[in-house]
Amino acid sequence: MLLARVTGTVVATRKDERLVSNKLLVVRPVDPAGKLEGSSLVAVDTVDAGVGETVLIVSGSSARMASGMKDCPVDAVIVGIVDEVTTAG
Amino acid sequence: MQVARVVGTVVCSHKDEGLSGVTLLVIQPLAKDGAPFGRTLVATDAAGAGVGEDVFFVRGAEASFPFHPRTVPTDASIVGIVDSVYT
């Protein structure tokens, strides 16, 4: 799973019917210190996250295991809003 | 599976119900010589690991298997604590 920052939202009127009423957010991975790294991706939000928050992303086929995502065509889902990351040193 | 070092913890109070009660740890994958290799990631802990320990972890949908029959939405799980590695 990846730590990421929510940087934007996506509006798509025409989409797969199993994505209807799911919120789509633009997220960009961050390191544990909060520094942006890598490239942005679109993730389905299941936890009511908002722009600016640090979130936990599950990707690949595991994304379908998030609640309400069974059989949905998704490969990245926001499954948690991060309160705190503690790293050694 | 890959060897990694546990370097931190993550606290999420608002999360998918499948993740409740599951420990989230920040891990740094290690190369053959024990040096850090690639980016850190967050893994669910199925082995009772702690910060500073060397572990091995599994990626992909199989990462949820250790929690069977629960459905835990995870793509990386710590499945063992490394005592020693011989190469």
Backbone of each chain as nested JSON, in Angstrom:
{
  "chains": [
    {"id": "A", "residues": [
      {"number": 1, "name": "MET", "atoms": {"N": [0.846, -1.187, 0.0], "CA": [0.0, 0.0, 0.0], "C": [0.881, 1.236, 0.0]}},
      {"number": 2, "name": "LEU", "atoms": {"N": [0.35, 2.313, -0.493], "CA": [1.134, 3.534, -0.62], "C": [0.512, 4.66, 0.184]}},
      {"number": 3, "name": "LEU", "atoms": {"N": [1.376, 5.519, 0.692], "CA": [0.914, 6.777, 1.262], "C": [0.8, 7.758, 0.111]}},
      {"number": 4, "name": "ALA", "atoms": {"N": [-0.243, 8.579, 0.111], "CA": [-0.416, 9.536, -0.983], "C": [-1.134, 10.768, -0.468]}},
      {"number": 5, "name": "ARG", "atoms": {"N": [-0.969, 11.856, -1.192], "CA": [-1.679, 13.089, -0.865], "C": [-2.767, 13.305, -1.906]}},
      {"number": 6, "name": "VAL", "atoms": {"N": [-3.954, 13.682, -1.463], "CA": [-5.037, 13.978, -2.405], "C": [-4.781, 15.363, -2.991]}},
      {"number": 7, "name": "THR", "atoms": {"N": [-4.689, 15.418, -4.314], "CA": [-4.362, 16.699, -4.963], "C": [-5.497, 17.228, -5.828]}},
      {"number": 8, "name": "GLY", "atoms": {"N": [-6.534, 16.436, -6.06], "CA": [-7.609, 16.946, -6.91], "C": [-8.757, 15.976, -7.031]}},
      {"number": 9, "name": "THR", "atoms": {"N": [-9.735, 16.379, -7.788], "CA": [-10.916, 15.539, -7.994], "C": [-11.108, 15.285, -9.487]}},
      {"number": 10, "name": "VAL", "atoms": {"N": [-11.846, 14.238, -9.808], "CA": [-12.144, 13.909, -11.197], "C": [-13.659, 13.806, -11.341]}},
      {"number": 11, "name": "VAL", "atoms": {"N": [-14.191, 14.455, -12.36], "CA": [-15.613, 14.332, -12.671], "C": [-15.721, 13.596, -13.999]}},
      {"number": 12, "name": "ALA", "atoms": {"N": [-16.499, 12.522, -14.024], "CA": [-16.69, 11.763, -15.255], "C": [-18.171, 11.425, -15.375]}},
      {"number": 13, "name": "THR", "atoms": {"N": [-18.823, 12.038, -16.315], "CA": [-20.257, 11.8, -16.462], "C": [-20.505, 10.433, -17.07]}},
      {"number": 14, "name": "ARG", "atoms": {"N": [-19.712, 10.133, -18.092], "CA": [-19.895, 8.838, -18.757], "C": [-18.822, 7.882, -18.265]}},
      {"number": 15, "name": "LYS", "atoms": {"N": [-19.237, 6.825, -17.63], "CA": [-18.27, 5.86, -17.091], "C": [-18.931, 4.495, -16.944]}},
      {"number": 16, "name": "ASP", "atoms": {"N": [-18.116, 3.513, -16.627], "CA": [-18.631, 2.173, -16.413], "C": [-19.725, 2.226, -15.348]}},
      {"number": 17, "name": "GLU", "atoms": {"N": [-20.798, 1.478, -15.564], "CA": [-21.948, 1.575, -14.65], "C": [-21.611, 1.164, -13.219]}},
      {"number": 18, "name": "ARG", "atoms": {"N": [-20.586, 0.345, -13.061], "CA": [-20.213, -0.063, -11.698], "C": [-19.4, 1.014, -10.975]}},
      {"number": 19, "name": "LEU", "atoms": {"N": [-19.062, 2.064, -11.711], "CA": [-18.368, 3.189, -11.063], "C": [-19.325, 4.326, -10.704]}},
      {"number": 20, "name": "VAL", "atoms": {"N": [-20.579, 4.169, -11.079], "CA": [-21.547, 5.231, -10.8], "C": [-21.653, 5.46, -9.289]}},
      {"number": 21, "name": "SER", "atoms": {"N": [-21.664, 6.712, -8.902], "CA": [-21.749, 7.197, -7.519], "C": [-20.515, 6.885, -6.678]}},
      {"number": 22, "name": "ASN", "atoms": {"N": [-19.43, 6.54, -7.333], "CA": [-18.148, 6.467, -6.621], "C": [-17.396, 7.77, -6.827]}},
      {"number": 23, "name": "LYS", "atoms": {"N": [-16.744, 8.246, -5.775], "CA": [-15.97, 9.487, -5.891], "C": [-14.562, 9.171, -6.385]}},
      {"number": 24, "name": "LEU", "atoms": {"N": [-14.125, 9.932, -7.363], "CA": [-12.784, 9.736, -7.932], "C": [-11.898, 10.904, -7.522]}},
      {"number": 25, "name": "LEU", "atoms": {"N": [-10.719, 10.595, -7.012], "CA": [-9.788, 11.639, -6.593], "C": [-8.443, 11.444, -7.274]}},
      {"number": 26, "name": "VAL", "atoms": {"N": [-7.758, 12.556, -7.52], "CA": [-6.383, 12.498, -8.018], "C": [-5.458, 12.457, -6.803]}},
      {"number": 27, "name": "VAL", "atoms": {"N": [-4.588, 11.483, -6.768], "CA": [-3.657, 11.365, -5.641], "C": [-2.235, 11.256, -6.166]}},
      {"number": 28, "name": "ARG", "atoms": {"N": [-1.301, 11.702, -5.34], "CA": [0.105, 11.569, -5.714], "C": [0.859, 10.938, -4.546]}},
      {"number": 29, "name": "PRO", "atoms": {"N": [1.602, 9.876, -4.803], "CA": [2.318, 9.202, -3.714], "C": [3.264, 10.153, -2.971]}},
      {"number": 30, "name": "VAL", "atoms": {"N": [3.423, 9.91, -1.672], "CA": [4.369, 10.671, -0.854], "C": [5.243, 9.695, -0.083]}},
      {"number": 31, "name": "ASP", "atoms": {"N": [6.415, 10.169, 0.357], "CA": [7.25, 9.338, 1.223], "C": [6.753, 9.53, 2.666]}},
      {"number": 32, "name": "PRO", "atoms": {"N": [7.278, 8.748, 3.64], "CA": [6.764, 8.863, 5.009], "C": [6.902, 10.272, 5.589]}},
      {"number": 33, "name": "ALA", "atoms": {"N": [7.842, 11.07, 5.053], "CA": [8.018, 12.442, 5.542], "C": [7.015, 13.401, 4.914]}},
      {"number": 34, "name": "GLY", "atoms": {"N": [6.271, 12.928, 3.914], "CA": [5.257, 13.768, 3.279], "C": [5.702, 14.415, 1.985]}},
      {"number": 35, "name": "LYS", "atoms": {"N": [6.904, 14.056, 1.509], "CA": [7.418, 14.638, 0.265], "C": [6.81, 13.922, -0.939]}},
      {"number": 36, "name": "LEU", "atoms": {"N": [6.295, 14.717, -1.887], "CA": [5.674, 14.13, -3.075], "C": [6.704, 13.371, -3.891]}},
      {"number": 37, "name": "GLU", "atoms": {"N": [6.311, 12.216, -4.412], "CA": [7.221, 11.455, -5.268], "C": [6.388, 10.654, -6.268]}},
      {"number": 38, "name": "GLY", "atoms": {"N": [6.996, 10.349, -7.41], "CA": [6.284, 9.563, -8.409], "C": [5.218, 10.369, -9.128]}},
      {"number": 39, "name": "SER", "atoms": {"N": [4.392, 9.673, -9.884], "CA": [3.402, 10.367, -10.692], "C": [1.989, 10.159, -10.138]}},
      {"number": 40, "name": "SER", "atoms": {"N": [1.114, 11.094, -10.483], "CA": [-0.246, 11.086, -9.967], "C": [-1.059, 9.931, -10.528]}},
      {"number": 41, "name": "LEU", "atoms": {"N": [-2.071, 9.523, -9.792], "CA": [-2.997, 8.515, -10.29], "C": [-4.399, 8.839, -9.797]}},
      {"number": 42, "name": "VAL", "atoms": {"N": [-5.367, 8.18, -10.388], "CA": [-6.756, 8.377, -9.992], "C": [-7.181, 7.191, -9.126]}},
      {"number": 43, "name": "ALA", "atoms": {"N": [-7.792, 7.494, -7.992], "CA": [-8.223, 6.433, -7.083], "C": [-9.666, 6.666, -6.679]}},
      {"number": 44, "name": "VAL", "atoms": {"N": [-10.385, 5.554, -6.448], "CA": [-11.753, 5.65, -5.939], "C": [-11.68, 5.883, -4.428]}},
      {"number": 45, "name": "ASP", "atoms": {"N": [-12.499, 6.803, -3.941], "CA": [-12.483, 7.137, -2.522], "C": [-13.625, 6.438, -1.794]}},
      {"number": 46, "name": "THR", "atoms": {"N": [-13.291, 5.575, -0.829], "CA": [-14.34, 4.882, -0.058], "C": [-14.423, 5.411, 1.367]}},
      {"number": 47, "name": "VAL", "atoms": {"N": [-13.595, 6.398, 1.712], "CA": [-13.541, 6.847, 3.119], "C": [-13.801, 8.342, 3.278]}},
      {"number": 48, "name": "ASP", "atoms": {"N": [-14.343, 8.978, 2.251], "CA": [-14.654, 10.407, 2.315], "C": [-13.432, 11.273, 2.583]}},
      {"number": 49, "name": "ALA", "atoms": {"N": [-12.393, 11.049, 1.824], "CA": [-11.191, 11.879, 1.938], "C": [-11.398, 13.183, 1.166]}},
      {"number": 50, "name": "GLY", "atoms": {"N": [-10.534, 14.158, 1.427], "CA": [-10.64, 15.439, 0.736], "C": [-9.284, 15.912, 0.267]}},
      {"number": 51, "name": "VAL", "atoms": {"N": [-9.304, 16.94, -0.57], "CA": [-8.061, 17.485, -1.122], "C": [-7.164, 17.969, 0.017]}},
      {"number": 52, "name": "GLY", "atoms": {"N": [-5.873, 17.6, -0.066], "CA": [-4.901, 18.02, 0.936], "C": [-4.624, 16.97, 1.99]}},
      {"number": 53, "name": "GLU", "atoms": {"N": [-5.499, 15.963, 2.093], "CA": [-5.292, 14.943, 3.124], "C": [-4.303, 13.881, 2.659]}},
      {"number": 54, "name": "THR", "atoms": {"N": [-3.624, 13.276, 3.635], "CA": [-2.755, 12.141, 3.353], "C": [-3.586, 10.875, 3.53]}},
      {"number": 55, "name": "VAL", "atoms": {"N": [-3.51, 10.003, 2.55], "CA": [-4.367, 8.821, 2.551], "C": [-3.556, 7.555, 2.276]}},
      {"number": 56, "name": "LEU", "atoms": {"N": [-4.21, 6.434, 2.5], "CA": [-3.607, 5.125, 2.241], "C": [-4.281, 4.534, 1.0]}},
      {"number": 57, "name": "ILE", "atoms": {"N": [-3.468, 4.137, 0.03], "CA": [-3.978, 3.617, -1.242], "C": [-3.678, 2.127, -1.347]}},
      {"number": 58, "name": "VAL", "atoms": {"N": [-4.666, 1.359, -1.708], "CA": [-4.408, -0.045, -2.037], "C": [-4.574, -0.187, -3.54]}},
      {"number": 59, "name": "SER", "atoms": {"N": [-3.615, -0.864, -4.177], "CA": [-3.657, -0.925, -5.638], "C": [-3.624, -2.356, -6.144]}},
      {"number": 60, "name": "GLY", "atoms": {"N": [-3.866, -2.483, -7.444], "CA": [-3.928, -3.802, -8.059], "C": [-5.261, -4.477, -7.774]}},
      {"number": 61, "name": "SER", "atoms": {"N": [-5.287, -5.801, -7.925], "CA": [-6.553, -6.512, -7.758], "C": [-7.054, -6.439, -6.325]}},
      {"number": 62, "name": "SER", "atoms": {"N": [-6.155, -6.173, -5.368], "CA": [-6.582, -6.035, -3.966], "C": [-7.526, -4.863, -3.783]}},
      {"number": 63, "name": "ALA", "atoms": {"N": [-7.495, -3.909, -4.708], "CA": [-8.367, -2.741, -4.59], "C": [-9.835, -3.155, -4.575]}},
      {"number": 64, "name": "ARG", "atoms": {"N": [-10.134, -4.274, -5.233], "CA": [-11.53, -4.735, -5.279], "C": [-11.998, -5.31, -3.949]}},
      {"number": 65, "name": "MET", "atoms": {"N": [-11.082, -5.511, -3.02], "CA": [-11.468, -6.044, -1.705], "C": [-11.961, -4.95, -0.773]}},
      {"number": 66, "name": "ALA", "atoms": {"N": [-11.785, -3.703, -1.142], "CA": [-12.298, -2.613, -0.304], "C": [-13.82, -2.686, -0.283]}},
      {"number": 67, "name": "SER", "atoms": {"N": [-14.407, -2.148, 0.773], "CA": [-15.861, -2.295, 0.907], "C": [-16.599, -1.598, -0.234]}},
      {"number": 68, "name": "GLY", "atoms": {"N": [-17.545, -2.318, -0.817], "CA": [-18.348, -1.784, -1.908], "C": [-17.695, -1.843, -3.269]}},
      {"number": 69, "name": "MET", "atoms": {"N": [-16.502, -2.396, -3.349], "CA": [-15.757, -2.403, -4.619], "C": [-15.764, -3.756, -5.311]}},
      {"number": 70, "name": "LYS", "atoms": {"N": [-16.528, -4.701, -4.784], "CA": [-16.541, -6.039, -5.373], "C": [-16.964, -5.972, -6.841]}},
      {"number": 71, "name": "ASP", "atoms": {"N": [-16.179, -6.608, -7.7], "CA": [-16.448, -6.676, -9.142], "C": [-16.439, -5.315, -9.838]}},
      {"number": 72, "name": "CYS", "atoms": {"N": [-15.885, -4.289, -9.204], "CA": [-15.782, -2.987, -9.859], "C": [-14.466, -2.904, -10.642]}},
      {"number": 73, "name": "PRO", "atoms": {"N": [-14.487, -2.201, -11.777], "CA": [-13.262, -2.071, -12.574], "C": [-12.345, -0.988, -11.997]}},
      {"number": 74, "name": "VAL", "atoms": {"N": [-11.659, -1.33, -10.909], "CA": [-10.762, -0.364, -10.252], "C": [-9.422, -1.026, -9.955]}},
      {"number": 75, "name": "ASP", "atoms": {"N": [-8.355, -0.239, -9.947], "CA": [-7.059, -0.769, -9.522], "C": [-6.381, 0.115, -8.485]}},
      {"number": 76, "name": "ALA", "atoms": {"N": [-7.098, 1.112, -7.978], "CA": [-6.55, 1.938, -6.89], "C": [-7.712, 2.487, -6.078]}},
      {"number": 77, "name": "VAL", "atoms": {"N": [-7.679, 2.217, -4.781], "CA": [-8.76, 2.664, -3.902], "C": [-8.147, 3.286, -2.646]}},
      {"number": 78, "name": "ILE", "atoms": {"N": [-8.74, 4.386, -2.216], "CA": [-8.329, 5.003, -0.957], "C": [-9.044, 4.261, 0.165]}},
      {"number": 79, "name": "VAL", "atoms": {"N": [-8.28, 3.615, 1.066], "CA": [-8.895, 2.81, 2.123], "C": [-8.685, 3.397, 3.514]}},
      {"number": 80, "name": "GLY", "atoms": {"N": [-7.963, 4.504, 3.618], "CA": [-7.784, 5.087, 4.951], "C": [-7.3, 6.52, 4.867]}},
      {"number": 81, "name": "ILE", "atoms": {"N": [-7.675, 7.304, 5.884], "CA": [-7.143, 8.657, 6.008], "C": [-6.068, 8.602, 7.082]}},
      {"number": 82, "name": "VAL", "atoms": {"N": [-4.867, 9.006, 6.718], "CA": [-3.724, 8.855, 7.611], "C": [-3.711, 9.978, 8.651]}},
      {"number": 83, "name": "ASP", "atoms": {"N": [-3.671, 9.583, 9.934], "CA": [-3.557, 10.571, 11.005], "C": [-2.095, 10.891, 11.249]}},
      {"number": 84, "name": "GLU", "atoms": {"N": [-1.278, 9.834, 11.251], "CA": [0.095, 10.02, 11.698], "C": [0.989, 8.933, 11.109]}},
      {"number": 85, "name": "VAL", "atoms": {"N": [2.171, 9.326, 10.661], "CA": [3.192, 8.364, 10.245], "C": [4.392, 8.581, 11.143]}},
      {"number": 86, "name": "THR", "atoms": {"N": [4.845, 7.527, 11.814], "CA": [6.021, 7.635, 12.679], "C": [7.13, 6.792, 12.087]}},
      {"number": 87, "name": "THR", "atoms": {"N": [8.289, 7.393, 11.879], "CA": [9.406, 6.616, 11.362], "C": [10.569, 6.667, 12.335]}},
      {"number": 88, "name": "ALA", "atoms": {"N": [11.316, 5.567, 12.363], "CA": [12.468, 5.481, 13.258], "C": [13.568, 6.401, 12.753]}},
      {"number": 89, "name": "GLY", "atoms": {"N": [14.283, 6.998, 13.654], "CA": [15.399, 7.889, 13.293], "C": [14.841, 9.18, 12.832]}}
    ]},
    {"id": "B", "residues": [
      {"number": 1, "name": "MET", "atoms": {"N": [8.132, -12.876, -2.88], "CA": [8.308, -12.265, -1.563], "C": [9.646, -11.558, -1.543]}},
      {"number": 2, "name": "GLN", "atoms": {"N": [9.76, -10.63, -0.638], "CA": [10.936, -9.777, -0.607], "C": [11.29, -9.461, 0.84]}},
      {"number": 3, "name": "VAL", "atoms": {"N": [12.567, -9.237, 1.078], "CA": [13.015, -8.873, 2.425], "C": [12.947, -7.357, 2.582]}},
      {"number": 4, "name": "ALA", "atoms": {"N": [12.547, -6.915, 3.771], "CA": [12.431, -5.476, 4.027], "C": [12.726, -5.202, 5.494]}},
      {"number": 5, "name": "ARG", "atoms": {"N": [12.956, -3.936, 5.802], "CA": [13.115, -3.531, 7.199], "C": [11.917, -2.686, 7.595]}},
      {"number": 6, "name": "VAL", "atoms": {"N": [11.392, -2.946, 8.781], "CA": [10.289, -2.129, 9.291], "C": [10.888, -0.814, 9.792]}},
      {"number": 7, "name": "VAL", "atoms": {"N": [10.42, 0.306, 9.211], "CA": [11.005, 1.598, 9.577], "C": [9.994, 2.539, 10.241]}},
      {"number": 8, "name": "GLY", "atoms": {"N": [8.745, 2.142, 10.33], "CA": [7.792, 3.065, 10.949], "C": [6.407, 2.482, 11.079]}},
      {"number": 9, "name": "THR", "atoms": {"N": [5.545, 3.282, 11.645], "CA": [4.15, 2.869, 11.825], "C": [3.218, 3.914, 11.225]}},
      {"number": 10, "name": "VAL", "atoms": {"N": [2.01, 3.474, 10.892], "CA": [0.995, 4.375, 10.345], "C": [-0.253, 4.271, 11.211]}},
      {"number": 11, "name": "VAL", "atoms": {"N": [-0.822, 5.415, 11.555], "CA": [-2.074, 5.444, 12.306], "C": [-3.165, 6.012, 11.403]}},
      {"number": 12, "name": "CYS", "atoms": {"N": [-4.246, 5.242, 11.236], "CA": [-5.407, 5.686, 10.457], "C": [-6.634, 5.436, 11.319]}},
      {"number": 13, "name": "SER", "atoms": {"N": [-7.267, 6.481, 11.804], "CA": [-8.468, 6.213, 12.605], "C": [-9.693, 6.025, 11.723]}},
      {"number": 14, "name": "HIS", "atoms": {"N": [-9.708, 6.692, 10.567], "CA": [-10.836, 6.533, 9.652], "C": [-10.379, 5.677, 8.48]}},
      {"number": 15, "name": "LYS", "atoms": {"N": [-10.849, 4.441, 8.429], "CA": [-10.355, 3.532, 7.387], "C": [-11.424, 2.517, 6.999]}},
      {"number": 16, "name": "ASP", "atoms": {"N": [-11.125, 1.782, 5.936], "CA": [-12.013, 0.711, 5.488], "C": [-12.238, -0.256, 6.654]}},
      {"number": 17, "name": "GLU", "atoms": {"N": [-13.492, -0.719, 6.805], "CA": [-13.806, -1.586, 7.944], "C": [-12.972, -2.866, 7.947]}},
      {"number": 18, "name": "GLY", "atoms": {"N": [-12.56, -3.314, 6.772], "CA": [-11.739, -4.522, 6.687], "C": [-10.362, -4.355, 7.299]}},
      {"number": 19, "name": "LEU", "atoms": {"N": [-9.921, -3.108, 7.462], "CA": [-8.589, -2.858, 8.022], "C": [-8.619, -2.658, 9.537]}},
      {"number": 20, "name": "SER", "atoms": {"N": [-9.803, -2.681, 10.137], "CA": [-9.822, -2.409, 11.577], "C": [-9.137, -3.533, 12.351]}},
      {"number": 21, "name": "GLY", "atoms": {"N": [-8.329, -3.142, 13.29], "CA": [-7.594, -4.106, 14.102], "C": [-6.325, -4.624, 13.456]}},
      {"number": 22, "name": "VAL", "atoms": {"N": [-6.025, -4.157, 12.257], "CA": [-4.831, -4.62, 11.544], "C": [-3.721, -3.574, 11.699]}},
      {"number": 23, "name": "THR", "atoms": {"N": [-2.529, -4.046, 12.042], "CA": [-1.39, -3.128, 12.196], "C": [-0.831, -2.739, 10.838]}},
      {"number": 24, "name": "LEU", "atoms": {"N": [-0.584, -1.435, 10.672], "CA": [0.003, -0.921, 9.43], "C": [1.429, -0.468, 9.718]}},
      {"number": 25, "name": "LEU", "atoms": {"N": [2.376, -0.983, 8.958], "CA": [3.779, -0.636, 9.179], "C": [4.405, -0.092, 7.899]}},
      {"number": 26, "name": "VAL", "atoms": {"N": [5.332, 0.844, 8.062], "CA": [6.097, 1.353, 6.928], "C": [7.326, 0.457, 6.774]}},
      {"number": 27, "name": "ILE", "atoms": {"N": [7.514, -0.068, 5.577], "CA": [8.664, -0.953, 5.357], "C": [9.527, -0.437, 4.213]}},
      {"number": 28, "name": "GLN", "atoms": {"N": [10.822, -0.693, 4.334], "CA": [11.795, -0.323, 3.3], "C": [12.371, -1.614, 2.723]}},
      {"number": 29, "name": "PRO", "atoms": {"N": [12.059, -1.923, 1.458], "CA": [12.651, -3.126, 0.852], "C": [14.181, -3.066, 0.873]}},
      {"number": 30, "name": "LEU", "atoms": {"N": [14.802, -4.24, 1.019], "CA": [16.257, -4.315, 1.097], "C": [16.807, -5.112, -0.069]}},
      {"number": 31, "name": "ALA", "atoms": {"N": [17.984, -4.713, -0.521], "CA": [18.69, -5.453, -1.567], "C": [19.409, -6.648, -0.927]}},
      {"number": 32, "name": "LYS", "atoms": {"N": [20.068, -7.44, -1.76], "CA": [20.743, -8.656, -1.301], "C": [21.789, -8.353, -0.219]}},
      {"number": 33, "name": "ASP", "atoms": {"N": [22.454, -7.189, -0.361], "CA": [23.489, -6.837, 0.613], "C": [22.931, -6.138, 1.861]}},
      {"number": 34, "name": "GLY", "atoms": {"N": [21.629, -6.029, 1.94], "CA": [21.007, -5.407, 3.114], "C": [20.829, -3.912, 3.001]}},
      {"number": 35, "name": "ALA", "atoms": {"N": [21.226, -3.333, 1.855], "CA": [21.067, -1.89, 1.659], "C": [19.636, -1.573, 1.238]}},
      {"number": 36, "name": "PRO", "atoms": {"N": [19.134, -0.384, 1.606], "CA": [17.786, 0.008, 1.179], "C": [17.674, -0.014, -0.341]}},
      {"number": 37, "name": "PHE", "atoms": {"N": [16.522, -0.46, -0.835], "CA": [16.34, -0.646, -2.268], "C": [14.928, -0.215, -2.638]}},
      {"number": 38, "name": "GLY", "atoms": {"N": [14.799, 0.826, -3.44], "CA": [13.474, 1.277, -3.885], "C": [12.742, 2.076, -2.82]}},
      {"number": 39, "name": "ARG", "atoms": {"N": [11.465, 2.328, -3.112], "CA": [10.654, 3.185, -2.249], "C": [10.075, 2.444, -1.062]}},
      {"number": 40, "name": "THR", "atoms": {"N": [9.821, 3.211, -0.015], "CA": [9.116, 2.631, 1.127], "C": [7.655, 2.399, 0.753]}},
      {"number": 41, "name": "LEU", "atoms": {"N": [7.014, 1.493, 1.475], "CA": [5.594, 1.251, 1.277], "C": [4.959, 0.894, 2.606]}},
      {"number": 42, "name": "VAL", "atoms": {"N": [3.646, 0.84, 2.61], "CA": [2.924, 0.484, 3.831], "C": [2.424, -0.947, 3.683]}},
      {"number": 43, "name": "ALA", "atoms": {"N": [2.646, -1.754, 4.704], "CA": [2.22, -3.157, 4.659], "C": [1.384, -3.482, 5.887]}},
      {"number": 44, "name": "THR", "atoms": {"N": [0.421, -4.378, 5.724], "CA": [-0.306, -4.905, 6.875], "C": [0.559, -5.977, 7.526]}},
      {"number": 45, "name": "ASP", "atoms": {"N": [0.473, -6.083, 8.837], "CA": [1.357, -6.982, 9.566], "C": [0.614, -8.253, 9.974]}},
      {"number": 46, "name": "ALA", "atoms": {"N": [1.052, -9.393, 9.419], "CA": [0.436, -10.675, 9.771], "C": [1.395, -11.528, 10.592]}},
      {"number": 47, "name": "ALA", "atoms": {"N": [2.52, -10.935, 11.03], "CA": [3.536, -11.728, 11.724], "C": [3.899, -11.164, 13.088]}},
      {"number": 48, "name": "GLY", "atoms": {"N": [3.322, -10.058, 13.478], "CA": [3.653, -9.465, 14.774], "C": [5.012, -8.789, 14.785]}},
      {"number": 49, "name": "ALA", "atoms": {"N": [5.387, -8.154, 13.69], "CA": [6.695, -7.5, 13.586], "C": [6.684, -6.136, 14.269]}},
      {"number": 50, "name": "GLY", "atoms": {"N": [7.891, -5.611, 14.491], "CA": [8.015, -4.291, 15.107], "C": [9.053, -3.461, 14.388]}},
      {"number": 51, "name": "VAL", "atoms": {"N": [9.091, -2.184, 14.733], "CA": [10.028, -1.258, 14.088], "C": [11.463, -1.706, 14.346]}},
      {"number": 52, "name": "GLY", "atoms": {"N": [12.275, -1.708, 13.274], "CA": [13.68, -2.084, 13.372], "C": [13.945, -3.528, 12.96]}},
      {"number": 53, "name": "GLU", "atoms": {"N": [12.887, -4.35, 12.876], "CA": [13.095, -5.756, 12.523], "C": [13.164, -5.948, 11.013]}},
      {"number": 54, "name": "ASP", "atoms": {"N": [13.911, -6.98, 10.61], "CA": [13.914, -7.374, 9.203], "C": [12.824, -8.425, 9.003]}},
      {"number": 55, "name": "VAL", "atoms": {"N": [12.07, -8.255, 7.937], "CA": [10.904, -9.115, 7.706], "C": [10.881, -9.539, 6.24]}},
      {"number": 56, "name": "PHE", "atoms": {"N": [9.998, -10.458, 5.895], "CA": [9.721, -10.63, 4.478], "C": [8.232, -10.448, 4.269]}},
      {"number": 57, "name": "PHE", "atoms": {"N": [7.934, -9.939, 3.066], "CA": [6.539, -9.57, 2.804], "C": [6.114, -10.048, 1.434]}},
      {"number": 58, "name": "VAL", "atoms": {"N": [4.8, -10.167, 1.267], "CA": [4.222, -10.632, 0.007], "C": [3.406, -9.489, -0.586]}},
      {"number": 59, "name": "ARG", "atoms": {"N": [3.504, -9.345, -1.893], "CA": [2.766, -8.29, -2.592], "C": [1.598, -8.87, -3.369]}},
      {"number": 60, "name": "GLY", "atoms": {"N": [0.673, -8.016, -3.717], "CA": [-0.431, -8.412, -4.579], "C": [-1.63, -8.912, -3.798]}},
      {"number": 61, "name": "ALA", "atoms": {"N": [-2.578, -9.508, -4.519], "CA": [-3.817, -9.954, -3.895], "C": [-3.555, -11.003, -2.818]}},
      {"number": 62, "name": "GLU", "atoms": {"N": [-2.45, -11.747, -2.958], "CA": [-2.109, -12.777, -1.967], "C": [-1.853, -12.18, -0.595]}},
      {"number": 63, "name": "ALA", "atoms": {"N": [-1.61, -10.882, -0.544], "CA": [-1.322, -10.227, 0.733], "C": [-2.489, -10.32, 1.7]}},
      {"number": 64, "name": "SER", "atoms": {"N": [-3.688, -10.548, 1.186], "CA": [-4.838, -10.646, 2.094], "C": [-5.041, -12.07, 2.612]}},
      {"number": 65, "name": "PHE", "atoms": {"N": [-4.355, -13.054, 2.024], "CA": [-4.551, -14.457, 2.422], "C": [-4.254, -14.727, 3.903]}},
      {"number": 66, "name": "PRO", "atoms": {"N": [-3.214, -14.124, 4.497], "CA": [-2.945, -14.44, 5.906], "C": [-4.102, -14.089, 6.834]}},
      {"number": 67, "name": "PHE", "atoms": {"N": [-5.002, -13.22, 6.384], "CA": [-6.103, -12.779, 7.246], "C": [-7.379, -13.587, 7.005]}},
      {"number": 68, "name": "HIS", "atoms": {"N": [-7.329, -14.582, 6.114], "CA": [-8.479, -15.422, 5.816], "C": [-9.089, -15.961, 7.111]}},
      {"number": 69, "name": "PRO", "atoms": {"N": [-10.397, -15.985, 7.294], "CA": [-11.448, -15.707, 6.305], "C": [-11.865, -14.235, 6.233]}},
      {"number": 70, "name": "ARG", "atoms": {"N": [-11.187, -13.369, 6.93], "CA": [-11.522, -11.942, 6.808], "C": [-11.127, -11.428, 5.428]}},
      {"number": 71, "name": "THR", "atoms": {"N": [-11.84, -10.401, 4.964], "CA": [-11.457, -9.749, 3.72], "C": [-10.755, -8.446, 4.078]}},
      {"number": 72, "name": "VAL", "atoms": {"N": [-9.442, -8.464, 3.999], "CA": [-8.65, -7.282, 4.328], "C": [-8.123, -6.678, 3.033]}},
      {"number": 73, "name": "PRO", "atoms": {"N": [-8.49, -5.445, 2.721], "CA": [-8.014, -4.833, 1.471], "C": [-6.565, -4.392, 1.597]}},
      {"number": 74, "name": "THR", "atoms": {"N": [-5.657, -5.271, 1.225], "CA": [-4.23, -4.954, 1.312], "C": [-3.507, -5.52, 0.106]}},
      {"number": 75, "name": "ASP", "atoms": {"N": [-2.446, -4.828, -0.334], "CA": [-1.631, -5.339, -1.439], "C": [-0.204, -5.639, -0.99]}},
      {"number": 76, "name": "ALA", "atoms": {"N": [0.048, -5.527, 0.325], "CA": [1.373, -5.892, 0.85], "C": [1.205, -6.325, 2.294]}},
      {"number": 77, "name": "SER", "atoms": {"N": [1.706, -7.527, 2.616], "CA": [1.594, -8.039, 3.98], "C": [2.907, -8.63, 4.445]}},
      {"number": 78, "name": "ILE", "atoms": {"N": [3.244, -8.32, 5.691], "CA": [4.416, -8.933, 6.313], "C": [4.007, -10.33, 6.773]}},
      {"number": 79, "name": "VAL", "atoms": {"N": [4.713, -11.358, 6.28], "CA": [4.318, -12.727, 6.591], "C": [5.391, -13.482, 7.381]}},
      {"number": 80, "name": "GLY", "atoms": {"N": [6.532, -12.849, 7.647], "CA": [7.549, -13.53, 8.444], "C": [8.592, -12.562, 8.948]}},
      {"number": 81, "name": "ILE", "atoms": {"N": [9.194, -12.911, 10.087], "CA": [10.29, -12.099, 10.641], "C": [11.591, -12.845, 10.355]}},
      {"number": 82, "name": "VAL", "atoms": {"N": [12.545, -12.144, 9.769], "CA": [13.8, -12.777, 9.339], "C": [14.759, -12.898, 10.523]}},
      {"number": 83, "name": "ASP", "atoms": {"N": [15.225, -14.134, 10.777], "CA": [16.26, -14.316, 11.802], "C": [17.623, -14.068, 11.185]}},
      {"number": 84, "name": "SER", "atoms": {"N": [17.874, -14.715, 10.047], "CA": [19.159, -14.512, 9.37], "C": [19.006, -14.867, 7.896]}},
      {"number": 85, "name": "VAL", "atoms": {"N": [19.874, -14.294, 7.09], "CA": [19.875, -14.573, 5.651], "C": [21.283, -15.0, 5.261]}},
      {"number": 86, "name": "TYR", "atoms": {"N": [21.406, -16.104, 4.527], "CA": [22.705, -16.548, 4.028], "C": [22.69, -16.455, 2.521]}},
      {"number": 87, "name": "THR", "atoms": {"N": [23.681, -15.81, 1.949], "CA": [23.735, -15.735, 0.481], "C": [25.094, -16.208, -0.006]}}
    ]}
  ]
}
